[in-house]
């Protein structure tokens, strides 16, 4: 589905910005532990000089806010990634006619074609 390809490209573009922000501001390791120790702010909505306008940690992840979009990422050990639900939420903000099942199938196909 062409719409999903276009939205996926936008998502990956934003995800790359998020990853760079995380590395520059949170470091590479033990991010959740350092956040729980108060070494990293739980939320920040006053980010300057960035396309990222703010973020808020939740559970094992963090929601990054852009002007008109959100990118939700998850931390597992020292790996940073996203879930199919995170991708679906991003897609829904662009095209509410695309279902969660369509997003899952799209991501499954992406993984299958990557190998």
Residue, then its C-alpha position, 0 to 999 in steps of 0.5 A: x500500500x503506497x500510503x503506508x510506504x510514504x507514512x513509514x518513510x516519515x516515521x523512520x525520518x522522525x525515529x532517526x531524529x529521536x535516536x539522535x536526540x536520545x544519544x545526545x541528551x540521555x546517553x547510550x546505556x541504562x536510560x530508564x535506570x538513570x531516568x528512575x534515579x532522577x538523572x534524566x527528566x521524566x518529561x520536558x516540553x520546552x525543547x529548543x532548537x530541535x524539531x522535537x518539541x517535548x517528550x514524556x517517559x511512560x513505562x518502558x518507553x518514551x513519547x516524543x512530540x513533534x509539531x503535529x506528530x508523536x513518535x513512541x519508542x520503547x527501551x528494552x535492555x539497552x536497545x531502542x525501538x518501536x512496537x507495531x502499536x507505536x507505528x499504528x498510532x503514528x499512521x492513524x495520525x496521518x490516515x485514520x482509514x488504515x487499520x492496526x491489522x494493515x500496519x502489522x501486516x505491512x511491518x511483517x512484510x518489511x521484516x520478511x523482505x529485509x532478510 
